[in-house]
Amino acid sequence: ILSELLSNYNNGRRKSFFCIAVNLLELPGLREALRQIRSQEGLGFKEQCGYTAGLLQEIADREQVGLKLLRKK
């Protein structure tokens, strides 16, 4: 799943976000997200990347998982 996200929906700014999402979200939610993402064929690359990130964020909110990378100062 991570490989597909990075290969097809990474606009250069989402690598960390996708890595965190794949590691923290439940597998059924990720599979459902991929199914929905693949069904969106009319979108351009930039819109598809945004749609993908938004969908993963919605799933994270539903599962009450934070997808923000916390870095030490």
Predicted model as a PDB file, atoms N, CA, C, CB and O in Angstrom, pLDDT in the B-factor column:
MODEL        1                                                                  
ATOM      1  N   ILE A   1       0.844  -1.188   0.000  1.00 92.00           N  
ATOM      2  CA  ILE A   1       0.000   0.000   0.000  1.00 92.00           C  
ATOM      3  C   ILE A   1       0.881   1.238   0.000  1.00 92.00           C  
ATOM      4  CB  ILE A   1      -0.956   0.005   1.219  1.00 92.00           C  
ATOM      5  O   ILE A   1       0.629   2.188  -0.742  1.00 92.00           O  
ATOM      6  N   LEU A   2       1.916   1.226   0.835  1.00 94.00           N  
ATOM      7  CA  LEU A   2       2.815   2.377   0.885  1.00 94.00           C  
ATOM      8  C   LEU A   2       3.503   2.597  -0.454  1.00 94.00           C  
ATOM      9  CB  LEU A   2       3.859   2.191   1.984  1.00 94.00           C  
ATOM     10  O   LEU A   2       3.635   3.730  -0.917  1.00 94.00           O  
ATOM     11  N   SER A   3       3.930   1.523  -1.059  1.00 94.00           N  
ATOM     12  CA  SER A   3       4.602   1.627  -2.356  1.00 94.00           C  
ATOM     13  C   SER A   3       3.689   2.267  -3.398  1.00 94.00           C  
ATOM     14  CB  SER A   3       5.057   0.241  -2.836  1.00 94.00           C  
ATOM     15  O   SER A   3       4.130   3.119  -4.170  1.00 94.00           O  
ATOM     16  N   GLU A   4       2.435   1.867  -3.422  1.00 92.00           N  
ATOM     17  CA  GLU A   4       1.494   2.447  -4.386  1.00 92.00           C  
ATOM     18  C   GLU A   4       1.245   3.924  -4.093  1.00 92.00           C  
ATOM     19  CB  GLU A   4       0.165   1.678  -4.367  1.00 92.00           C  
ATOM     20  O   GLU A   4       1.203   4.744  -5.011  1.00 92.00           O  
ATOM     21  N   LEU A   5       1.082   4.258  -2.826  1.00 92.00           N  
ATOM     22  CA  LEU A   5       0.862   5.663  -2.471  1.00 92.00           C  
ATOM     23  C   LEU A   5       2.042   6.527  -2.876  1.00 92.00           C  
ATOM     24  CB  LEU A   5       0.609   5.802  -0.973  1.00 92.00           C  
ATOM     25  O   LEU A   5       1.861   7.603  -3.446  1.00 92.00           O  
ATOM     26  N   LEU A   6       3.247   6.063  -2.587  1.00 93.00           N  
ATOM     27  CA  LEU A   6       4.430   6.850  -2.919  1.00 93.00           C  
ATOM     28  C   LEU A   6       4.664   6.925  -4.426  1.00 93.00           C  
ATOM     29  CB  LEU A   6       5.653   6.263  -2.237  1.00 93.00           C  
ATOM     30  O   LEU A   6       5.117   7.954  -4.928  1.00 93.00           O  
ATOM     31  N   SER A   7       4.367   5.869  -5.138  1.00 92.00           N  
ATOM     32  CA  SER A   7       4.596   5.833  -6.587  1.00 92.00           C  
ATOM     33  C   SER A   7       3.594   6.675  -7.359  1.00 92.00           C  
ATOM     34  CB  SER A   7       4.540   4.407  -7.085  1.00 92.00           C  
ATOM     35  O   SER A   7       3.952   7.330  -8.338  1.00 92.00           O  
ATOM     36  N   ASN A   8       2.344   6.660  -6.922  1.00 90.00           N  
ATOM     37  CA  ASN A   8       1.288   7.252  -7.742  1.00 90.00           C  
ATOM     38  C   ASN A   8       0.677   8.539  -7.201  1.00 90.00           C  
ATOM     39  CB  ASN A   8       0.218   6.269  -7.921  1.00 90.00           C  
ATOM     40  O   ASN A   8       0.081   9.295  -7.968  1.00 90.00           O  
ATOM     41  N   TYR A   9       0.805   8.810  -5.912  1.00 90.00           N  
ATOM     42  CA  TYR A   9       0.076   9.944  -5.333  1.00 90.00           C  
ATOM     43  C   TYR A   9       0.960  10.885  -4.528  1.00 90.00           C  
ATOM     44  CB  TYR A   9      -1.031   9.439  -4.455  1.00 90.00           C  
ATOM     45  O   TYR A   9       0.445  11.738  -3.804  1.00 90.00           O  
ATOM     46  N   ASN A  10       2.268  10.753  -4.636  1.00 89.00           N  
ATOM     47  CA  ASN A  10       3.188  11.612  -3.891  1.00 89.00           C  
ATOM     48  C   ASN A  10       3.594  12.790  -4.760  1.00 89.00           C  
ATOM     49  CB  ASN A  10       4.438  10.820  -3.427  1.00 89.00           C  
ATOM     50  O   ASN A  10       4.208  12.615  -5.812  1.00 89.00           O  
ATOM     51  N   ASN A  11       3.247  13.992  -4.314  1.00 87.00           N  
ATOM     52  CA  ASN A  11       3.607  15.185  -5.077  1.00 87.00           C  
ATOM     53  C   ASN A  11       4.915  15.796  -4.583  1.00 87.00           C  
ATOM     54  CB  ASN A  11       2.490  16.218  -4.996  1.00 87.00           C  
ATOM     55  O   ASN A  11       5.215  16.951  -4.886  1.00 87.00           O  
ATOM     56  N   GLY A  12       5.683  15.037  -3.834  1.00 86.00           N  
ATOM     57  CA  GLY A  12       6.955  15.516  -3.320  1.00 86.00           C  
ATOM     58  C   GLY A  12       6.879  16.048  -1.906  1.00 86.00           C  
ATOM     59  O   GLY A  12       7.909  16.319  -1.290  1.00 86.00           O  
ATOM     60  N   ARG A  13       5.688  16.200  -1.389  1.00 86.00           N  
ATOM     61  CA  ARG A  13       5.523  16.758  -0.049  1.00 86.00           C  
ATOM     62  C   ARG A  13       4.772  15.822   0.882  1.00 86.00           C  
ATOM     63  CB  ARG A  13       4.802  18.079  -0.126  1.00 86.00           C  
ATOM     64  O   ARG A  13       4.509  16.189   2.028  1.00 86.00           O  
ATOM     65  N   ARG A  14       4.422  14.644   0.436  1.00 89.00           N  
ATOM     66  CA  ARG A  14       3.556  13.753   1.216  1.00 89.00           C  
ATOM     67  C   ARG A  14       4.239  12.475   1.687  1.00 89.00           C  
ATOM     68  CB  ARG A  14       2.357  13.390   0.404  1.00 89.00           C  
ATOM     69  O   ARG A  14       3.575  11.621   2.275  1.00 89.00           O  
ATOM     70  N   LYS A  15       5.509  12.314   1.457  1.00 91.00           N  
ATOM     71  CA  LYS A  15       6.185  11.054   1.779  1.00 91.00           C  
ATOM     72  C   LYS A  15       6.047  10.700   3.259  1.00 91.00           C  
ATOM     73  CB  LYS A  15       7.663  11.138   1.402  1.00 91.00           C  
ATOM     74  O   LYS A  15       5.646   9.584   3.589  1.00 91.00           O  
ATOM     75  N   SER A  16       6.367  11.613   4.133  1.00 90.00           N  
ATOM     76  CA  SER A  16       6.266  11.353   5.574  1.00 90.00           C  
ATOM     77  C   SER A  16       4.829  11.083   5.985  1.00 90.00           C  
ATOM     78  CB  SER A  16       6.822  12.534   6.372  1.00 90.00           C  
ATOM     79  O   SER A  16       4.562  10.194   6.793  1.00 90.00           O  
ATOM     80  N   PHE A  17       3.901  11.858   5.425  1.00 92.00           N  
ATOM     81  CA  PHE A  17       2.491  11.681   5.753  1.00 92.00           C  
ATOM     82  C   PHE A  17       2.014  10.280   5.383  1.00 92.00           C  
ATOM     83  CB  PHE A  17       1.642  12.733   5.036  1.00 92.00           C  
ATOM     84  O   PHE A  17       1.339   9.625   6.177  1.00 92.00           O  
ATOM     85  N   PHE A  18       2.362   9.818   4.183  1.00 93.00           N  
ATOM     86  CA  PHE A  18       1.952   8.488   3.752  1.00 93.00           C  
ATOM     87  C   PHE A  18       2.600   7.404   4.612  1.00 93.00           C  
ATOM     88  CB  PHE A  18       2.307   8.277   2.283  1.00 93.00           C  
ATOM     89  O   PHE A  18       1.946   6.419   4.955  1.00 93.00           O  
ATOM     90  N   CYS A  19       3.863   7.570   4.960  1.00 93.00           N  
ATOM     91  CA  CYS A  19       4.550   6.585   5.807  1.00 93.00           C  
ATOM     92  C   CYS A  19       3.882   6.477   7.175  1.00 93.00           C  
ATOM     93  CB  CYS A  19       6.033   6.960   5.975  1.00 93.00           C  
ATOM     94  O   CYS A  19       3.673   5.377   7.687  1.00 93.00           O  
ATOM     95  N   ILE A  20       3.554   7.610   7.755  1.00 92.00           N  
ATOM     96  CA  ILE A  20       2.890   7.614   9.061  1.00 92.00           C  
ATOM     97  C   ILE A  20       1.505   6.990   8.951  1.00 92.00           C  
ATOM     98  CB  ILE A  20       2.788   9.050   9.619  1.00 92.00           C  
ATOM     99  O   ILE A  20       1.119   6.182   9.795  1.00 92.00           O  
ATOM    100  N   ALA A  21       0.755   7.361   7.913  1.00 93.00           N  
ATOM    101  CA  ALA A  21      -0.603   6.834   7.740  1.00 93.00           C  
ATOM    102  C   ALA A  21      -0.599   5.315   7.595  1.00 93.00           C  
ATOM    103  CB  ALA A  21      -1.267   7.472   6.516  1.00 93.00           C  
ATOM    104  O   ALA A  21      -1.411   4.634   8.223  1.00 93.00           O  
ATOM    105  N   VAL A  22       0.294   4.783   6.787  1.00 94.00           N  
ATOM    106  CA  VAL A  22       0.325   3.337   6.568  1.00 94.00           C  
ATOM    107  C   VAL A  22       0.716   2.600   7.842  1.00 94.00           C  
ATOM    108  CB  VAL A  22       1.299   2.987   5.439  1.00 94.00           C  
ATOM    109  O   VAL A  22       0.250   1.487   8.082  1.00 94.00           O  
ATOM    110  N   ASN A  23       1.557   3.206   8.649  1.00 93.00           N  
ATOM    111  CA  ASN A  23       1.979   2.550   9.887  1.00 93.00           C  
ATOM    112  C   ASN A  23       0.945   2.631  10.998  1.00 93.00           C  
ATOM    113  CB  ASN A  23       3.260   3.153  10.365  1.00 93.00           C  
ATOM    114  O   ASN A  23       0.894   1.740  11.846  1.00 93.00           O  
ATOM    115  N   LEU A  24       0.126   3.665  11.018  1.00 93.00           N  
ATOM    116  CA  LEU A  24      -0.783   3.857  12.140  1.00 93.00           C  
ATOM    117  C   LEU A  24      -2.239   3.461  11.865  1.00 93.00           C  
ATOM    118  CB  LEU A  24      -0.740   5.276  12.552  1.00 93.00           C  
ATOM    119  O   LEU A  24      -2.966   3.113  12.796  1.00 93.00           O  
ATOM    120  N   LEU A  25      -2.665   3.510  10.622  1.00 94.00           N  
ATOM    121  CA  LEU A  25      -4.064   3.210  10.318  1.00 94.00           C  
ATOM    122  C   LEU A  25      -4.275   1.710  10.186  1.00 94.00           C  
ATOM    123  CB  LEU A  25      -4.502   3.922   9.031  1.00 94.00           C  
ATOM    124  O   LEU A  25      -3.359   0.961   9.845  1.00 94.00           O  
ATOM    125  N   GLU A  26      -5.502   1.292  10.462  1.00 94.00           N  
ATOM    126  CA  GLU A  26      -5.874  -0.120  10.364  1.00 94.00           C  
ATOM    127  C   GLU A  26      -5.929  -0.542   8.897  1.00 94.00           C  
ATOM    128  CB  GLU A  26      -7.238  -0.381  11.054  1.00 94.00           C  
ATOM    129  O   GLU A  26      -6.277   0.258   8.028  1.00 94.00           O  
ATOM    130  N   LEU A  27      -5.591  -1.779   8.633  1.00 94.00           N  
ATOM    131  CA  LEU A  27      -5.521  -2.302   7.272  1.00 94.00           C  
ATOM    132  C   LEU A  27      -6.853  -2.216   6.520  1.00 94.00           C  
ATOM    133  CB  LEU A  27      -5.057  -3.732   7.308  1.00 94.00           C  
ATOM    134  O   LEU A  27      -6.844  -1.836   5.349  1.00 94.00           O  
ATOM    135  N   PRO A  28      -7.994  -2.549   7.127  1.00 94.00           N  
ATOM    136  CA  PRO A  28      -9.253  -2.416   6.376  1.00 94.00           C  
ATOM    137  C   PRO A  28      -9.517  -0.975   5.917  1.00 94.00           C  
ATOM    138  CB  PRO A  28     -10.421  -2.898   7.235  1.00 94.00           C  
ATOM    139  O   PRO A  28     -10.024  -0.756   4.817  1.00 94.00           O  
ATOM    140  N   GLY A  29      -9.179  -0.013   6.747  1.00 92.00           N  
ATOM    141  CA  GLY A  29      -9.346   1.392   6.366  1.00 92.00           C  
ATOM    142  C   GLY A  29      -8.446   1.785   5.215  1.00 92.00           C  
ATOM    143  O   GLY A  29      -8.859   2.529   4.326  1.00 92.00           O  
ATOM    144  N   LEU A  30      -7.217   1.289   5.225  1.00 94.00           N  
ATOM    145  CA  LEU A  30      -6.286   1.581   4.133  1.00 94.00           C  
ATOM    146  C   LEU A  30      -6.748   0.942   2.824  1.00 94.00           C  
ATOM    147  CB  LEU A  30      -4.878   1.088   4.489  1.00 94.00           C  
ATOM    148  O   LEU A  30      -6.645   1.554   1.761  1.00 94.00           O  
ATOM    149  N   ARG A  31      -7.248  -0.268   2.902  1.00 95.00           N  
ATOM    150  CA  ARG A  31      -7.751  -0.933   1.692  1.00 95.00           C  
ATOM    151  C   ARG A  31      -8.953  -0.197   1.117  1.00 95.00           C  
ATOM    152  CB  ARG A  31      -8.129  -2.389   1.997  1.00 95.00           C  
ATOM    153  O   ARG A  31      -9.070  -0.035  -0.098  1.00 95.00           O  
ATOM    154  N   GLU A  32      -9.842   0.246   1.994  1.00 93.00           N  
ATOM    155  CA  GLU A  32     -11.005   1.014   1.540  1.00 93.00           C  
ATOM    156  C   GLU A  32     -10.556   2.334   0.902  1.00 93.00           C  
ATOM    157  CB  GLU A  32     -11.972   1.288   2.723  1.00 93.00           C  
ATOM    158  O   GLU A  32     -11.110   2.752  -0.114  1.00 93.00           O  
ATOM    159  N   ALA A  33      -9.570   2.976   1.489  1.00 92.00           N  
ATOM    160  CA  ALA A  33      -9.051   4.224   0.936  1.00 92.00           C  
ATOM    161  C   ALA A  33      -8.477   3.996  -0.459  1.00 92.00           C  
ATOM    162  CB  ALA A  33      -7.978   4.820   1.862  1.00 92.00           C  
ATOM    163  O   ALA A  33      -8.746   4.781  -1.368  1.00 92.00           O  
ATOM    164  N   LEU A  34      -7.696   2.941  -0.643  1.00 93.00           N  
ATOM    165  CA  LEU A  34      -7.131   2.645  -1.963  1.00 93.00           C  
ATOM    166  C   LEU A  34      -8.218   2.379  -2.986  1.00 93.00           C  
ATOM    167  CB  LEU A  34      -6.196   1.448  -1.884  1.00 93.00           C  
ATOM    168  O   LEU A  34      -8.105   2.803  -4.136  1.00 93.00           O  
ATOM    169  N   ARG A  35      -9.259   1.687  -2.584  1.00 94.00           N  
ATOM    170  CA  ARG A  35     -10.366   1.418  -3.497  1.00 94.00           C  
ATOM    171  C   ARG A  35     -11.017   2.725  -3.954  1.00 94.00           C  
ATOM    172  CB  ARG A  35     -11.411   0.506  -2.823  1.00 94.00           C  
ATOM    173  O   ARG A  35     -11.310   2.902  -5.137  1.00 94.00           O  
ATOM    174  N   GLN A  36     -11.239   3.635  -3.008  1.00 93.00           N  
ATOM    175  CA  GLN A  36     -11.852   4.923  -3.341  1.00 93.00           C  
ATOM    176  C   GLN A  36     -10.913   5.786  -4.182  1.00 93.00           C  
ATOM    177  CB  GLN A  36     -12.243   5.670  -2.062  1.00 93.00           C  
ATOM    178  O   GLN A  36     -11.355   6.460  -5.112  1.00 93.00           O  
ATOM    179  N   ILE A  37      -9.635   5.766  -3.863  1.00 91.00           N  
ATOM    180  CA  ILE A  37      -8.658   6.560  -4.605  1.00 91.00           C  
ATOM    181  C   ILE A  37      -8.587   6.092  -6.052  1.00 91.00           C  
ATOM    182  CB  ILE A  37      -7.269   6.471  -3.945  1.00 91.00           C  
ATOM    183  O   ILE A  37      -8.556   6.908  -6.973  1.00 91.00           O  
ATOM    184  N   ARG A  38      -8.563   4.788  -6.250  1.00 90.00           N  
ATOM    185  CA  ARG A  38      -8.482   4.233  -7.606  1.00 90.00           C  
ATOM    186  C   ARG A  38      -9.721   4.559  -8.428  1.00 90.00           C  
ATOM    187  CB  ARG A  38      -8.290   2.723  -7.547  1.00 90.00           C  
ATOM    188  O   ARG A  38      -9.642   4.629  -9.655  1.00 90.00           O  
ATOM    189  N   SER A  39     -10.863   4.761  -7.778  1.00 91.00           N  
ATOM    190  CA  SER A  39     -12.101   5.057  -8.502  1.00 91.00           C  
ATOM    191  C   SER A  39     -12.162   6.506  -8.988  1.00 91.00           C  
ATOM    192  CB  SER A  39     -13.298   4.768  -7.616  1.00 91.00           C  
ATOM    193  O   SER A  39     -13.013   6.833  -9.816  1.00 91.00           O  
ATOM    194  N   GLN A  40     -11.294   7.369  -8.502  1.00 85.00           N  
ATOM    195  CA  GLN A  40     -11.265   8.775  -8.904  1.00 85.00           C  
ATOM    196  C   GLN A  40     -10.368   8.956 -10.129  1.00 85.00           C  
ATOM    197  CB  GLN A  40     -10.772   9.666  -7.738  1.00 85.00           C  
ATOM    198  O   GLN A  40      -9.184   9.267  -9.995  1.00 85.00           O  
ATOM    199  N   GLU A  41     -10.930   8.761 -11.311  1.00 80.00           N  
ATOM    200  CA  GLU A  41     -10.133   8.806 -12.521  1.00 80.00           C  
ATOM    201  C   GLU A  41     -10.135  10.168 -13.196  1.00 80.00           C  
ATOM    202  CB  GLU A  41     -10.621   7.781 -13.477  1.00 80.00           C  
ATOM    203  O   GLU A  41      -9.215  10.462 -13.959  1.00 80.00           O  
ATOM    204  N   GLY A  42     -11.117  11.000 -12.949  1.00 84.00           N  
ATOM    205  CA  GLY A  42     -11.230  12.272 -13.648  1.00 84.00           C  
ATOM    206  C   GLY A  42     -10.377  13.384 -13.074  1.00 84.00           C  
ATOM    207  O   GLY A  42     -10.380  14.493 -13.609  1.00 84.00           O  
ATOM    208  N   LEU A  43      -9.655  13.125 -12.015  1.00 87.00           N  
ATOM    209  CA  LEU A  43      -8.863  14.161 -11.368  1.00 87.00           C  
ATOM    210  C   LEU A  43      -7.467  14.244 -11.972  1.00 87.00           C  
ATOM    211  CB  LEU A  43      -8.771  13.899  -9.871  1.00 87.00           C  
ATOM    212  O   LEU A  43      -6.912  13.244 -12.428  1.00 87.00           O  
ATOM    213  N   GLY A  44      -6.911  15.445 -11.970  1.00 88.00           N  
ATOM    214  CA  GLY A  44      -5.525  15.620 -12.372  1.00 88.00           C  
ATOM    215  C   GLY A  44      -4.606  15.154 -11.257  1.00 88.00           C  
ATOM    216  O   GLY A  44      -5.065  14.819 -10.165  1.00 88.00           O  
ATOM    217  N   PHE A  45      -3.303  15.131 -11.533  1.00 89.00           N  
ATOM    218  CA  PHE A  45      -2.351  14.607 -10.556  1.00 89.00           C  
ATOM    219  C   PHE A  45      -2.395  15.393  -9.248  1.00 89.00           C  
ATOM    220  CB  PHE A  45      -0.940  14.635 -11.129  1.00 89.00           C  
ATOM    221  O   PHE A  45      -2.427  14.798  -8.171  1.00 89.00           O  
ATOM    222  N   LYS A  46      -2.398  16.703  -9.330  1.00 89.00           N  
ATOM    223  CA  LYS A  46      -2.384  17.538  -8.122  1.00 89.00           C  
ATOM    224  C   LYS A  46      -3.652  17.334  -7.293  1.00 89.00           C  
ATOM    225  CB  LYS A  46      -2.238  19.023  -8.499  1.00 89.00           C  
ATOM    226  O   LYS A  46      -3.590  17.238  -6.067  1.00 89.00           O  
ATOM    227  N   GLU A  47      -4.782  17.269  -7.958  1.00 91.00           N  
ATOM    228  CA  GLU A  47      -6.049  17.056  -7.253  1.00 91.00           C  
ATOM    229  C   GLU A  47      -6.109  15.661  -6.656  1.00 91.00           C  
ATOM    230  CB  GLU A  47      -7.236  17.273  -8.198  1.00 91.00           C  
ATOM    231  O   GLU A  47      -6.637  15.462  -5.562  1.00 91.00           O  
ATOM    232  N   GLN A  48      -5.561  14.694  -7.387  1.00 91.00           N  
ATOM    233  CA  GLN A  48      -5.550  13.317  -6.890  1.00 91.00           C  
ATOM    234  C   GLN A  48      -4.691  13.198  -5.629  1.00 91.00           C  
ATOM    235  CB  GLN A  48      -5.031  12.359  -7.979  1.00 91.00           C  
ATOM    236  O   GLN A  48      -5.059  12.488  -4.693  1.00 91.00           O  
ATOM    237  N   CYS A  49      -3.557  13.883  -5.602  1.00 91.00           N  
ATOM    238  CA  CYS A  49      -2.700  13.875  -4.411  1.00 91.00           C  
ATOM    239  C   CYS A  49      -3.427  14.481  -3.215  1.00 91.00           C  
ATOM    240  CB  CYS A  49      -1.394  14.643  -4.679  1.00 91.00           C  
ATOM    241  O   CYS A  49      -3.368  13.947  -2.107  1.00 91.00           O  
ATOM    242  N   GLY A  50      -4.108  15.590  -3.444  1.00 91.00           N  
ATOM    243  CA  GLY A  50      -4.871  16.230  -2.372  1.00 91.00           C  
ATOM    244  C   GLY A  50      -6.026  15.380  -1.894  1.00 91.00           C  
ATOM    245  O   GLY A  50      -6.296  15.298  -0.696  1.00 91.00           O  
ATOM    246  N   TYR A  51      -6.709  14.747  -2.834  1.00 93.00           N  
ATOM    247  CA  TYR A  51      -7.820  13.858  -2.486  1.00 93.00           C  
ATOM    248  C   TYR A  51      -7.336  12.695  -1.632  1.00 93.00           C  
ATOM    249  CB  TYR A  51      -8.506  13.331  -3.752  1.00 93.00           C  
ATOM    250  O   TYR A  51      -7.983  12.326  -0.651  1.00 93.00           O  
ATOM    251  N   THR A  52      -6.197  12.118  -2.006  1.00 93.00           N  
ATOM    252  CA  THR A  52      -5.627  10.986  -1.286  1.00 93.00           C  
ATOM    253  C   THR A  52      -5.284  11.378   0.149  1.00 93.00           C  
ATOM    254  CB  THR A  52      -4.379  10.464  -2.009  1.00 93.00           C  
ATOM    255  O   THR A  52      -5.634  10.667   1.091  1.00 93.00           O  
ATOM    256  N   ALA A  53      -4.607  12.496   0.311  1.00 92.00           N  
ATOM    257  CA  ALA A  53      -4.235  12.956   1.650  1.00 92.00           C  
ATOM    258  C   ALA A  53      -5.471  13.266   2.484  1.00 92.00           C  
ATOM    259  CB  ALA A  53      -3.338  14.195   1.561  1.00 92.00           C  
ATOM    260  O   ALA A  53      -5.519  12.935   3.668  1.00 92.00           O  
ATOM    261  N   GLY A  54      -6.458  13.891   1.882  1.00 93.00           N  
ATOM    262  CA  GLY A  54      -7.690  14.205   2.597  1.00 93.00           C  
ATOM    263  C   GLY A  54      -8.438  12.956   3.035  1.00 93.00           C  
ATOM    264  O   GLY A  54      -8.964  12.894   4.146  1.00 93.00           O  
ATOM    265  N   LEU A  55      -8.480  11.974   2.166  1.00 94.00           N  
ATOM    266  CA  LEU A  55      -9.169  10.724   2.493  1.00 94.00           C  
ATOM    267  C   LEU A  55      -8.471   9.996   3.636  1.00 94.00           C  
ATOM    268  CB  LEU A  55      -9.245   9.816   1.259  1.00 94.00           C  
ATOM    269  O   LEU A  55      -9.129   9.499   4.549  1.00 94.00           O  
ATOM    270  N   LEU A  56      -7.143   9.931   3.591  1.00 94.00           N  
ATOM    271  CA  LEU A  56      -6.402   9.286   4.681  1.00 94.00           C  
ATOM    272  C   LEU A  56      -6.597  10.044   5.990  1.00 94.00           C  
ATOM    273  CB  LEU A  56      -4.903   9.198   4.339  1.00 94.00           C  
ATOM    274  O   LEU A  56      -6.683   9.431   7.054  1.00 94.00           O  
ATOM    275  N   GLN A  57      -6.667  11.374   5.919  1.00 94.00           N  
ATOM    276  CA  GLN A  57      -6.899  12.170   7.125  1.00 94.00           C  
ATOM    277  C   GLN A  57      -8.294  11.912   7.689  1.00 94.00           C  
ATOM    278  CB  GLN A  57      -6.719  13.666   6.823  1.00 94.00           C  
ATOM    279  O   GLN A  57      -8.461  11.844   8.906  1.00 94.00           O  
ATOM    280  N   GLU A  58      -9.296  11.768   6.820  1.00 94.00           N  
ATOM    281  CA  GLU A  58     -10.655  11.451   7.278  1.00 94.00           C  
ATOM    282  C   GLU A  58     -10.687  10.108   8.000  1.00 94.00           C  
ATOM    283  CB  GLU A  58     -11.634  11.433   6.089  1.00 94.00           C  
ATOM    284  O   GLU A  58     -11.327   9.973   9.043  1.00 94.00           O  
ATOM    285  N   ILE A  59     -10.001   9.126   7.448  1.00 94.00           N  
ATOM    286  CA  ILE A  59      -9.954   7.805   8.081  1.00 94.00           C  
ATOM    287  C   ILE A  59      -9.254   7.903   9.431  1.00 94.00           C  
ATOM    288  CB  ILE A  59      -9.230   6.779   7.169  1.00 94.00           C  
ATOM    289  O   ILE A  59      -9.695   7.291  10.404  1.00 94.00           O  
ATOM    290  N   ALA A  60      -8.174   8.662   9.498  1.00 94.00           N  
ATOM    291  CA  ALA A  60      -7.454   8.846  10.761  1.00 94.00           C  
ATOM    292  C   ALA A  60      -8.342   9.527  11.799  1.00 94.00           C  
ATOM    293  CB  ALA A  60      -6.175   9.672  10.536  1.00 94.00           C  
ATOM    294  O   ALA A  60      -8.335   9.144  12.969  1.00 94.00           O  
ATOM    295  N   ASP A  61      -9.097  10.524  11.382  1.00 94.00           N  
ATOM    296  CA  ASP A  61     -10.008  11.198  12.310  1.00 94.00           C  
ATOM    297  C   ASP A  61     -11.071  10.237  12.815  1.00 94.00           C  
ATOM    298  CB  ASP A  61     -10.670  12.408  11.636  1.00 94.00           C  
ATOM    299  O   ASP A  61     -11.412  10.244  13.998  1.00 94.00           O  
ATOM    300  N   ARG A  62     -11.592   9.412  11.922  1.00 93.00           N  
ATOM    301  CA  ARG A  62     -12.613   8.437  12.300  1.00 93.00           C  
ATOM    302  C   ARG A  62     -12.054   7.410  13.287  1.00 93.00           C  
ATOM    303  CB  ARG A  62     -13.160   7.729  11.052  1.00 93.00           C  
ATOM    304  O   ARG A  62     -12.751   6.985  14.208  1.00 93.00           O  
ATOM    305  N   GLU A  63     -10.786   7.011  13.089  1.00 91.00           N  
ATOM    306  CA  GLU A  63     -10.143   6.047  13.980  1.00 91.00           C  
ATOM    307  C   GLU A  63      -9.481   6.727  15.183  1.00 91.00           C  
ATOM    308  CB  GLU A  63      -9.107   5.239  13.210  1.00 91.00           C  
ATOM    309  O   GLU A  63      -8.886   6.053  16.023  1.00 91.00           O  
ATOM    310  N   GLN A  64      -9.580   8.030  15.267  1.00 92.00           N  
ATOM    311  CA  GLN A  64      -8.998   8.834  16.340  1.00 92.00           C  
ATOM    312  C   GLN A  64      -7.489   8.619  16.447  1.00 92.00           C  
ATOM    313  CB  GLN A  64      -9.669   8.500  17.672  1.00 92.00           C  
ATOM    314  O   GLN A  64      -6.950   8.350  17.520  1.00 92.00           O  
ATOM    315  N   VAL A  65      -6.822   8.747  15.286  1.00 91.00           N  
ATOM    316  CA  VAL A  65      -5.376   8.598  15.189  1.00 91.00           C  
ATOM    317  C   VAL A  65      -4.804   9.917  14.678  1.00 91.00           C  
ATOM    318  CB  VAL A  65      -4.983   7.403  14.248  1.00 91.00           C  
ATOM    319  O   VAL A  65      -5.296  10.476  13.698  1.00 91.00           O  
ATOM    320  N   GLY A  66      -3.776  10.404  15.339  1.00 90.00           N  
ATOM    321  CA  GLY A  66      -3.096  11.612  14.888  1.00 90.00           C  
ATOM    322  C   GLY A  66      -2.012  11.272  13.884  1.00 90.00           C  
ATOM    323  O   GLY A  66      -1.164  10.422  14.156  1.00 90.00           O  
ATOM    324  N   LEU A  67      -2.025  11.927  12.716  1.00 87.00           N  
ATOM    325  CA  LEU A  67      -1.040  11.651  11.682  1.00 87.00           C  
ATOM    326  C   LEU A  67       0.022  12.742  11.583  1.00 87.00           C  
ATOM    327  CB  LEU A  67      -1.728  11.487  10.352  1.00 87.00           C  
ATOM    328  O   LEU A  67       0.693  12.865  10.559  1.00 87.00           O  
ATOM    329  N   LYS A  68       0.172  13.516  12.623  1.00 84.00           N  
ATOM    330  CA  LYS A  68       1.162  14.578  12.602  1.00 84.00           C  
ATOM    331  C   LYS A  68       2.488  14.060  13.151  1.00 84.00           C  
ATOM    332  CB  LYS A  68       0.673  15.794  13.413  1.00 84.00           C  
ATOM    333  O   LYS A  68       2.532  13.433  14.209  1.00 84.00           O  
ATOM    334  N   LEU A  69       3.549  14.327  12.429  1.00 77.00           N  
ATOM    335  CA  LEU A  69       4.881  13.924  12.858  1.00 77.00           C  
ATOM    336  C   LEU A  69       5.367  14.894  13.921  1.00 77.00           C  
ATOM    337  CB  LEU A  69       5.866  13.875  11.660  1.00 77.00           C  
ATOM    338  O   LEU A  69       5.449  16.098  13.679  1.00 77.00           O  
ATOM    339  N   LEU A  70       5.690  14.374  15.095  1.00 79.00           N  
ATOM    340  CA  LEU A  70       6.156  15.204  16.191  1.00 79.00           C  
ATOM    341  C   LEU A  70       7.686  15.148  16.220  1.00 79.00           C  
ATOM    342  CB  LEU A  70       5.544  14.736  17.554  1.00 79.00           C  
ATOM    343  O   LEU A  70       8.277  14.090  16.436  1.00 79.00           O  
ATOM    344  N   ARG A  71       8.306  16.288  16.003  1.00 79.00           N  
ATOM    345  CA  ARG A  71       9.762  16.353  15.977  1.00 79.00           C  
ATOM    346  C   ARG A  71      10.279  17.038  17.230  1.00 79.00           C  
ATOM    347  CB  ARG A  71      10.252  17.090  14.723  1.00 79.00           C  
ATOM    348  O   ARG A  71       9.633  17.928  17.782  1.00 79.00           O  
ATOM    349  N   LYS A  72      11.447  16.612  17.667  1.00 81.00           N  
ATOM    350  CA  LYS A  72      12.056  17.257  18.830  1.00 81.00           C  
ATOM    351  C   LYS A  72      12.588  18.612  18.419  1.00 81.00           C  
ATOM    352  CB  LYS A  72      13.187  16.385  19.433  1.00 81.00           C  
ATOM    353  O   LYS A  72      13.042  18.801  17.291  1.00 81.00           O  
ATOM    354  N   LYS A  73      12.528  19.556  19.348  1.00 78.00           N  
ATOM    355  CA  LYS A  73      13.031  20.907  19.068  1.00 78.00           C  
ATOM    356  C   LYS A  73      14.491  21.003  19.383  1.00 78.00           C  
ATOM    357  CB  LYS A  73      12.265  21.954  19.859  1.00 78.00           C  
ATOM    358  O   LYS A  73      15.091  22.063  19.212  1.00 78.00           O  
TER     359      LYS A  73                                                      
ENDMDL                                                                          
END                                                                             
